[in-house]
């Protein structure tokens, strides 16, 4: 693979995007949205400390959301769009190899997706300049965000090389992105409700039916025939119900891009509670790993034994991070589609879909 030819393919792709007015409109809309988020964040977090952490995490999540929404459109027609415009075949007869064409288009789509991060940089600098940001949070979140942008770009370019029609390759890219983001949430919710288990609730309380008529143990100076609270018998009640088992399907969320970003970022806690959006999402996913109790007990006849209060930081202690598994799954999907795309774009082709334009 020649770096010079690869740079040529990337340069052509980027110049085509830069000439598009719609590209600047998208970036402008994104900047306006960030200004709105910045104003709302300062207004919302003005009453307390730590607003810059929430703003920083919100901007990173917003960049990821917009990349997931826009990148399939930009990358999903990279190869078959050139084939329809009859500009792919002239490139294929040059010294540029098929792998260099597909990889070059993938890198160009990746760089284009990172333009949203460049637009967001001034806002991230504002949040960082406000202080109290953990450098590990900044470095990790930005690193994972850049990787996620590359994964979406690879999926789009891969489909554009595999599927003949641009509209179907863009739709296929959106379906995969939707499956990773919304589909994993739906599978997690429905799966947890489908895998239920029985939970027995045992309660022990005073048998108020044993209280003689006219007696009230809460009143003073009652007759000798009226028993006190300590003299009343206790009865035990059992109630069986079904509770969802989210601990059996939590792994579905590991492939979600937002969960990967949140779970990979080092959590930040203040007094045991999450200080940014990353930590809040990670807390929700980590606590889903814990199995529900199959038996709960309450004894109202004795002094309550109040267990020590557990903060969010205490509850996630002992749970395992899972972001690297989900990221590995995404990398396998993206790499597999790119490899498939190279194989489908290679010339001379033995077989082409009906209606495919060659030149």
N, C-alpha and C positions, 0 to 999 in steps of 0.2 A: 504493500500500500504506500503510495507516494504522498508525502505531506503537502507537496506543492499542488498536486492535482486536487487533493482534499480541500486545501484552502481555496482553490478556484471554485469548486462546487459550492462551498459555504458562502463565498463572496457573492456569487450569482444569486443564490437564494435570498441572502440578506438584502441585496440591492433591490430585488423584486418587492420585498416587503416594505422597505423604506420608501419606495415610490408610491405606495398605496396610501391614499388619504384616510381610508378607514382605519388603518393601523394607528394613526395619530389621534383619531377620534376616540378609539378604545382607550388609549393611554390617558387622554384628557378626561374621559369619564371616570377612569380609575382614580386620577388625582383629585377630582371633585369629591368622589366618595370618601377618600382618605381625609380630606379637609373636614367633611362633615363628621367623620368618626373622631377626628382630633378634637373638634369643638365639643361634641357630646361627651367625650371621655373626660376632658378637663372640667366640664360642668358636672358630670356624674360623680367624679372622684375628688371633687374639691373639698368635700366634707371630711375626708380622711386621708391618711398617708397610704402610699403604695399604688397610687393611680397610674404611675408611669409603667409599672410592671404589667398591669392589666391592658394598658394601651399598647405596649410593645407586643404582647401576645395576641391581642386582637388584630393588629396590623399584619402580623405574620400569618395568622389564620385567614385573614381577608385576602392576602396575596395568593395563598394556596387555593382558596375558593375561586377566585377569578381565573387563575391559571387552569383549574379544572374545567371551568365553563368555556374559556376561550381557546385553549390550546388544541382541543380536538378539531376545531374549525380550521386552525392555521396549519396543523400538521396532517390532518386526515386526508388531504388531497395532494400531498407533496409529490408523489410519484405518478399516480394515475391521472392527476390534473395535467402534468406535463405531457403524459401520453395522449390525452384528449386534445391538447393544444398542438400536438405534433412537434414538440420541442425536446422530447426525450430521445427519440431515435437519433437525431444529429449528434447528441452527446455520446450515445452508446457506440457510435462508429469512430470516436476519437480514442486516445490512449487511456481515457478514464475507465477504470474497471467498474463492474456492477456494484461491488462492495463499496467502492469509493463514492459512487452516486448515492446509494442508500445511506451510508454512514454520514456523508456530507450533508444530506438533507435532514438527517436526524440531529446532527450538531447545530445546524442552522435553526431548526425548530426549537431546540433547547435554548439557544442564545436568545431567540425571540421571546420565549416564555420568561426569561430572566429580565427582560425589559421592564416587566411589571415590578420586579424587585428593585430595579434601579429607580423607578418613579417613587417607590415607597421609601427609599433611603433617607431623604431629608426628614421624613416623619419618624423613622427609626432613630435618627441622630437626635431628634428632639427628645424622644423618650429616654435615650441613653444619657443625654446631657443632664436630664433631671436627676440623675444619680440613683444609687441603691439597686442598680441592675447587676445581677450575677454575670460575670464574663462568660462562665460556662454555659449559661442559658442563651446568651447572644450567639456564641460560636456554634453550639449544637443545633439550635433551632434554625439558624441560617443554613448550616450544612445539610440538614435533613430536608429543608425546603428546596434547596437547589437540586438535591437528588430526586425529590418527588416531581419537580418540573421536568427533569430528564426522563423519568419513567413515563409520564403522560405523553411527552413528545415521541418517545420510542414506540409506544403503542400506536399512536396516530400514524407515524411514518410506516410502521410495519403493516398496518391494515391498508394503507394507501398503495403499498406494493403488492399486497396479496389480493385485494378485491379490485375488480376491473373498474367499477363505476365510483366516481368520487362521492356521490351522495350516500352510497351504501357503506363506503369505508369510513366516512365521517360519522354516520349513524352507528356503525359497529364500535367506533372509538367511544362515542358517548355511552353506548350500552355497557362497555367494560368499566368506564369511569363511574357510571351510575351503580353498577353492581358492587364496585369497591366502596363507594361512599354510602348510598342509600340502601343498597341491597344487603350489605352486611348488618346495618342497623335493623332492618326488617327481619332478617334471619335470626339475629340475636334475640329480638323481642318475642317473635313467634316460637323460636326454638326453646327459649326458657319457659314459656307457658306450656309448651307441649310436653316437656320433660318435668312432670310434677312429682312431688313426693309427699307422703303423709306427715303431718306434724301434729303431735299430741300436746294439747295444752292442759296442764293439771293445775287446778286452783283449789285451795283449801281456805274456807271462810266460815264465819260463825253461822250456826243454824238458827236463823231468826224464827223459824217455825216452832222451836222449842221454848220461845219466850212466852210466859203466861200472859193472858190477856190483861191489859191495863198496866203492865209493867213497862218501864222505859229505863234501861240501864244508863242512859245519859243524864237522868235526873238524880239529884241528891235526895237524901232522906226518904228513900222508898221503904216499903214494908219489908219485913224479914222474909216474906214469901217470894220476893222478887230477886232473881239472881243478878249478880254483877256480870260484867263482860267476861271475867276470868272463869266464871262458873258456867257459862253457856257452852254447849258442845260445839264441836267443829265438824263440818262435813266436807267431803272431797268431791269435786266435779271434774269430769274429763270431757274434753271436746276435741274431736279429730277433724282436721281440715287438710286441704292440699295447698302446698306453696310451690311457686315456680322454682326451677333449678337452673338459674342463670350460670351457675358454676360449671355446668356441663357444656355450655355453648359459648362461653366468653371468648374462646379462641377464634371465633368467627370475626371478631372485631380487630384482630391483629393485622388484617389486610387493609383496614380502613386508613386512608392517607392522613386524616386528622388525628386518629388515635396513634399512628406511628409517630407523627410529629410531636404530639403531647407526651407520649410515653418515653420517647428518647430524650426529651429535654429534662435536665436535672430539676426535680421538684423544688419549689420554694415555699416554705411554710413560715408563718409568723404565729407564735403561740399555738402551734399545732394545726393551723388551718391554712388552706391554699392561698397563695398571694397573687397568683396569676391564672390565666385561662388554661395554660398547659397543665399546671398542677391539679386544677379542678377536674379536667377531663381524665387525667391519669388516675386520680383518686376514684372516680366512678368506675373505670375499667378494672382497676386492681381489686376493688372491693367485690366486684362480680365474681372473682375467682373463689371467694369463700362460700362454702356450702352452708345452707340454712340449718338451723337447729331442728332436729327431729323431735325434740321434747323440750317444752318450756314449763317452768314451775312458778307458782305464786302462792305464798302462804300468808293469808291475812290474819291468822290467829297468833302469830308471833311477831316480834319486832322485825321490820324489813331489813334484810341484809343487802344493803345497797352496794353493788359492785363499783370498783373504781371507774371513773368516767374516762372513756377513750376518745381522744381527739382524732381528727382525720389522719394525722401523721401516725398515730398509734395503730389505727385500723389497717393501714396499708403495710405495716411492718410484717415481714415474713412472706409477702406476696412477691411474685416473680415478674420482671419486665419481659415484654413479649414483642417489642417493636422490631427487633432484628429478624424475627421469624416472618412477620408480615412484609418487611422490606425485601427479604430474600424471595418470597413468593412473587412480589411485584417485579423484581429484577429478572426472575425466571420467565415470567409472562412477557415482559418487554424484550428480553434477549431472544426468546423463542420466536416472537413475531418478526423481529429484525432479520434473524437468520432465515426464516421462511420467506420474508420479502426479498432478500438477496437471491434466494433460489428461484423465486417466481419472476424476477426481473432479468435474470441472466439470459444472454443471447448467445447463439441462436436458440430460440425457444422451440421445443418440440410441439407444444400445443398451446394455443391461446384461446381465451373465452370468445364466444361468438360476438362479433361487432367490435372487437378491440382494434383501435386505430394504431397502426405501426408508424407511419410517417405521413 
